[in-house]
Amino acid sequence: MADDRTARLHAALLARGETVAAAESLTAGLFCARLAEVPGASATLRGGVVVYATDLKTALAGVPADLLAAHGPVSPETAAALAEGVRVRCAATWGVGLTGVAGPARVDGHGPGRVYLGLSDGARTDVLELDLAGDRAAVRSAAVDAATDALLARLA
């Protein structure tokens, strides 16, 4: 069942005639799945890609390989590139990029709960750095909530 924030996001996008797409690493499609729970989501959700493996960030979301080599898969630069890449590839108004560490182990020097959230409308790309608490499920869910809230804030 869709929660209030995803229903509000859908309504805000619909009112503006805008759409969203997501490139998801640690959330593995959870952001898109939550949006798809809203009746009529097909009017605002263009689609998304699950880019859990690093090479898929390039192959599916268009993240430049040299950017990944320089900054790694868990970085603000990668989150920004994911957001912009998926926005372009899915022909959406908005792109959301989620990358981070759900845990339990550290990845590339980042501890569990470190998440980078990219949000792009083509003119401006913002990146939020989040430190989320909890187990894998809690971190992934909180990352989706943060992405939804960030997009709602940009739409306000």
C-alpha positions in Angstrom: 0.0 0.0 0.0 1.4 3.4 -1.0 2.3 5.7 1.9 1.2 9.3 2.1 4.6 10.8 0.9 4.6 8.7 -2.3 0.9 9.6 -3.0 1.9 13.3 -2.5 4.8 12.9 -4.8 2.7 11.4 -7.5 0.1 14.2 -7.1 2.8 16.9 -7.3 4.3 15.4 -10.4 0.9 14.9 -12.0 -0.1 18.5 -11.3 3.0 19.8 -13.0 2.8 17.3 -15.9 6.2 15.9 -15.0 7.7 12.5 -14.7 10.5 10.7 -12.8 12.9 7.8 -13.4 15.4 6.3 -11.0 18.8 4.6 -11.1 19.0 2.5 -8.0 21.9 0.7 -6.5 21.5 0.0 -2.8 17.7 0.3 -3.0 17.5 -2.2 -5.9 14.2 -0.9 -7.3 12.5 -0.1 -4.0 12.0 3.6 -5.0 10.2 2.7 -8.2 8.3 -0.1 -6.5 6.9 2.3 -3.9 5.9 4.8 -6.6 4.2 2.1 -8.6 2.0 1.3 -5.6 0.2 4.6 -6.2 -2.9 4.2 -8.4 -2.2 6.0 -11.7 1.5 5.9 -11.2 2.0 5.2 -14.9 1.3 8.9 -15.6 4.3 10.0 -13.6 6.7 7.1 -13.3 8.7 6.6 -16.5 10.8 3.7 -15.2 14.1 2.9 -13.7 17.2 0.7 -13.7 18.7 -1.4 -10.9 22.4 -0.9 -11.1 23.6 -3.0 -8.2 26.7 -4.1 -10.0 29.2 -1.3 -10.7 29.6 -2.1 -14.4 25.8 -1.6 -14.8 26.1 1.9 -13.6 27.9 2.6 -16.9 26.0 0.2 -19.1 22.5 1.1 -18.0 22.6 4.5 -16.4 25.4 6.1 -18.5 27.8 6.9 -15.7 31.1 7.5 -17.3 33.6 4.7 -16.6 36.4 7.2 -15.8 34.1 8.9 -13.2 33.6 5.5 -11.5 37.3 4.8 -11.7 38.1 8.1 -10.1 35.4 8.3 -7.4 34.1 4.8 -7.0 30.5 3.5 -7.0 29.6 5.1 -3.7 30.2 8.8 -4.1 28.4 12.1 -4.6 29.8 12.2 -8.2 28.3 8.8 -9.0 24.9 9.7 -7.4 24.8 12.8 -9.6 25.7 10.9 -12.7 23.1 8.2 -12.0 20.4 10.8 -11.6 21.3 12.7 -14.8 21.9 9.5 -16.8 18.6 7.8 -15.9 16.7 11.1 -16.5 18.1 11.3 -20.1 17.9 7.6 -20.9 14.3 7.3 -19.6 13.2 10.7 -21.1 11.9 11.8 -17.7 11.6 15.3 -16.3 13.4 14.2 -13.1 16.1 11.7 -12.4 16.9 10.1 -9.0 20.2 8.3 -8.4 20.7 6.3 -5.2 24.0 4.7 -4.2 25.4 3.8 -0.9 26.0 1.0 1.7 23.1 -0.8 3.3 25.5 -3.0 5.4 26.5 -4.9 7.3 30.0 -4.5 5.9 31.9 -1.3 4.8 32.3 -0.7 1.1 35.2 1.3 -0.3 35.7 2.9 3.0 32.1 3.8 3.6 30.2 2.4 6.6 26.7 1.0 6.6 24.1 3.8 6.3 26.2 6.1 4.0 24.0 7.0 1.1 24.4 9.5 -1.7 21.2 10.7 -3.3 21.3 12.5 -6.7 18.4 14.5 -8.0 18.4 16.1 -11.4 16.0 18.0 -13.6 18.5 18.6 -16.4 19.2 22.2 -15.3 20.4 21.5 -11.8 21.6 18.4 -10.0 21.7 18.2 -6.2 23.4 15.5 -4.2 22.5 14.8 -0.6 24.9 12.9 1.7 23.0 10.8 4.2 24.0 8.8 7.2 21.1 6.5 8.0 20.7 4.2 11.0 19.5 0.6 11.2 19.8 -2.7 9.5 19.8 -3.2 5.7 16.1 -3.0 5.4 15.9 0.2 7.5 18.7 1.9 5.6 17.1 1.0 2.2 13.7 2.2 3.3 15.0 5.4 4.8 16.9 6.1 1.5 13.7 5.8 -0.4 11.9 8.1 2.0 14.8 10.6 1.7 14.6 10.5 -2.1 10.8 11.0 -2.0 11.1 13.9 0.5 13.9 15.5 -1.5 12.0 15.4 -4.8 8.9 16.7 -3.0 11.0 19.6 -1.7 12.3 20.4 -5.2 8.7 20.4 -6.5 7.4 22.7 -3.8 
